[in-house]
Amino acid sequence: MRIGIVGAGAMAEALGTGWAKAGHDIVVGARDAGKATDLAARLGARAGTFADAAAHGDAVLAALPHAAMLDVVASLADALAGRAVIDCSNPIVPGPGGLMLTTDGGPSAARLIADAAPDAHVVKAFNVCAAEVWARYADGLAVPLCGEDAGALDLVRTLVTDLGAIPLDAGGLDRAGYVEATAAFVIGVWFAGGDPRTVLPLVEHARG
Ligand SMILES: NC(=O)c1ccc[n+]([C@@H]2O[C@H](COP(=O)([O-])OP(=O)(O)OC[C@H]3O[C@@H](n4cnc5c(N)ncnc54)[C@H](OP(=O)(O)O)[C@@H]3O)[C@@H](O)[C@H]2O)c1
């Protein structure tokens, strides 16, 4: 698969490394040409601009902070038309009572991205766990996916299984806010030293 990666930070590297190992053809785009070149060299990929990455990918990972995401995606909207755009972002900031969503009460980050690039096929994925998890511990993890385009969802399912993880269909893009809120909750528990998995029963016990 041709993959464009917009951003050259921790998530770009963690996911890109797994996808490069799976044999995908990757272009890394960054605002800093040196950072794009360095990450591309580590992945065995090619480097370019954000626009180069967007124009390359059948699937395009948008791996930017939420605060920067919408302007960048809007500037790439034409190039992203018809492509699967993977939104791994968490619109999370520290709040008085713990981590909070900057999108609370409004559209999800994924919906805002879809609005910024209306002809792209946005899929929410990979936002719940840390970059280090995707790099080292993805095997057997379920990855919630929210999206509306069947073809885009198929591409992202492939990219999930390439990491040894398991796609978990979590509904349309209107469900993405729940996955973002889940990330705010579980990351808050992890940061506080707890284990959010202890909240959940075994599946055979879940219905009582
Ligand atoms: N890290 C995690 O464990 C993790 C886990 C789940 C989800 N996420 C989400 O994944 C997304 C990426 O996170 P990350 O950890 O990979 O971030 P990161 O390591 O800080 O990398 C962010 C990338 O975005 C670029 N960038 C930052 N501000 C920008 C701006 N104003 N305009 C254009 N480019 C800009 C950075 O470029 P420069 O290097 O030039 O600043 C860098 O390439 C975030 O939305 C985050 O919430 C992260």
The ligand as a MOL file (V3000), in Angstrom:
LIG
                    3D

  0  0  0     0  0            999 V3000
M  V30 BEGIN CTAB
M  V30 COUNTS 48 52 0 0 0
M  V30 BEGIN ATOM
M  V30 1 N 2.6780 10.1770 21.4030 0
M  V30 2 C 1.7160 9.3510 21.7810 0
M  V30 3 O 1.9480 8.4530 22.6010 0
M  V30 4 C 0.3450 9.4610 21.1820 0
M  V30 5 C -0.5650 8.4000 21.3690 0
M  V30 6 C -1.8300 8.4660 20.7920 0
M  V30 7 C -2.1740 9.5660 20.0350 0
M  V30 8 N -1.2830 10.5880 19.8780 0 CHG=1
M  V30 9 C -1.6890 11.7250 19.0510 0
M  V30 10 O -0.9370 11.6630 17.8520 0
M  V30 11 C -0.7130 12.9740 17.3570 0
M  V30 12 C 0.7820 13.1330 17.1380 0
M  V30 13 O 1.4260 12.9670 18.3760 0
M  V30 14 P 3.0120 12.7520 18.4740 0
M  V30 15 O 3.2650 12.2450 19.8580 0
M  V30 16 O 3.5090 11.9960 17.3040 0 CHG=-1
M  V30 17 O 3.5250 14.2520 18.4160 0
M  V30 18 P 5.0210 14.7650 18.2640 0
M  V30 19 O 5.9950 13.6970 18.5450 0
M  V30 20 O 5.0920 16.0130 19.0690 0
M  V30 21 O 5.0970 15.1210 16.7010 0
M  V30 22 C 4.2210 16.0700 16.1890 0
M  V30 23 C 4.5160 16.3560 14.7300 0
M  V30 24 O 3.6820 17.4550 14.3640 0
M  V30 25 C 4.5010 18.5390 13.8970 0
M  V30 26 N 3.9300 19.8020 14.3090 0
M  V30 27 C 3.7750 20.2820 15.5690 0
M  V30 28 N 3.1910 21.4840 15.5490 0
M  V30 29 C 2.9840 21.7850 14.2520 0
M  V30 30 C 2.4320 22.9190 13.5730 0
M  V30 31 N 1.9440 23.9750 14.2580 0
M  V30 32 N 2.3710 22.8900 12.2400 0
M  V30 33 C 2.8370 21.8310 11.5530 0
M  V30 34 N 3.3990 20.7320 12.1190 0
M  V30 35 C 3.4600 20.7170 13.4570 0
M  V30 36 C 5.8420 18.3180 14.5670 0
M  V30 37 O 6.8140 19.0080 13.8320 0
M  V30 38 P 8.1290 19.6210 14.5520 0
M  V30 39 O 8.9580 18.4450 14.9470 0
M  V30 40 O 8.7290 20.4580 13.4950 0
M  V30 41 O 7.6320 20.3920 15.7510 0
M  V30 42 C 5.9580 16.7960 14.4760 0
M  V30 43 O 6.3310 16.3920 13.1760 0
M  V30 44 C -1.2560 13.9400 18.4110 0
M  V30 45 O -2.5020 14.4210 17.9740 0
M  V30 46 C -1.4150 13.0860 19.6570 0
M  V30 47 O -2.5090 13.5020 20.4480 0
M  V30 48 C -0.0290 10.5580 20.4260 0
M  V30 END ATOM
M  V30 BEGIN BOND
M  V30 1 1 1 2
M  V30 2 2 2 3
M  V30 3 1 2 4
M  V30 4 1 4 5
M  V30 5 2 4 48
M  V30 6 2 5 6
M  V30 7 1 6 7
M  V30 8 2 7 8
M  V30 9 1 8 9
M  V30 10 1 8 48
M  V30 11 1 9 10
M  V30 12 1 9 46
M  V30 13 1 10 11
M  V30 14 1 11 12
M  V30 15 1 11 44
M  V30 16 1 12 13
M  V30 17 1 13 14
M  V30 18 2 14 15
M  V30 19 1 14 16
M  V30 20 1 14 17
M  V30 21 1 17 18
M  V30 22 2 18 19
M  V30 23 1 18 20
M  V30 24 1 18 21
M  V30 25 1 21 22
M  V30 26 1 22 23
M  V30 27 1 23 24
M  V30 28 1 23 42
M  V30 29 1 24 25
M  V30 30 1 25 26
M  V30 31 1 25 36
M  V30 32 1 26 27
M  V30 33 1 26 35
M  V30 34 2 27 28
M  V30 35 1 28 29
M  V30 36 1 29 30
M  V30 37 2 29 35
M  V30 38 1 30 31
M  V30 39 2 30 32
M  V30 40 1 32 33
M  V30 41 2 33 34
M  V30 42 1 34 35
M  V30 43 1 36 37
M  V30 44 1 36 42
M  V30 45 1 37 38
M  V30 46 2 38 39
M  V30 47 1 38 40
M  V30 48 1 38 41
M  V30 49 1 42 43
M  V30 50 1 44 45
M  V30 51 1 44 46
M  V30 52 1 46 47
M  V30 END BOND
M  V30 END CTAB
M  END
